[in-house]
């Protein structure tokens, strides 16, 4: 039997009982739609986390204080801080795989401006920090190495701080008091939003690390050292190089590292692992409705075989083979499944957009899910349609013709 004839017969049979066809397809529609929505939510969450991780910096590597031990018991990460400005300078001078290096001096103080006061994080950094974090200013300029060398009392405000202290205009050129020290505002950073942990990255003030160290914190140790590489492929080699330079700088010899080197890939894996598991779990739960839809198709096809027994007998009597009858019923099942998959795909896409609009969640429908949805629908049709089709093909023509 020709393919065109098979499709025509399948289409005529489907249209003959429109309501029954719609109800049969409903299970597939709901199943595919639910899977698409769940996958979209999961992919959206992962994309949002990845974007948040990426906002931390370009090819970022963190050098953090190490751990110390008391009585043979580790006191945990960052309990033994030996990071100094000299370490950062040595990394910058000797690192062949390092594109930029910035020390980070951290403290938290009250800032006084025209609109009141605001307690925020103060980060003392070098000009390389803006390259590492891929962070630009919306007004004013970033500071230079000359500003760092002179320890000038200048500050660049994060978007949140600028909005809080200067709600009515651009603060560039204005004065603020940080602690008990007056500073000149030389710029405002572009808004970055929250990071993966929900912390506001714009609630910060940046200044030369020499100024922060000498005028505000008084601490000779660094909170951390930020490093970036020329490309993501350089990160493993850069981590080894950083470790070697830091061990030489600290004269560790055979002693264990007194620092920790981490990259943002490790951070991203930790942040997305839970989301990936939850996305897979939600998609698996939603897939149960596809199983229910497939059982519905098998049930209706079995009813259809019973109703059309006499028709099957006539077809066999005029020369149709059992394989032709099997193919005909199988095509009907697959066509219904594919139609249900396409409608479910549209429902799922619309549902994910609506869910994102109503909840504010990020939703992403990957292109692969389109092919998987349609392919899985066809697979459901073949799997659950085979038994009814085989039953139809096995009918005895004489008994089929006598069937009332």
Helices and strands as residue ranges (DSSP letters): H 3-16, H 18-54, E 60-65, E 69-70, E 73-74, H 85-94, E 98-113, E 116-125, H 128-132, E 137-140, H 145-150, E 154-157, H 159-165, E 175-178, E 181-189, E 204-208, H 209-211, I 212-217, E 224-229, G 232-234, H 235-249, E 259-263, H 264-307, H 309-317, H 322-359, H 367-393, H 397-402
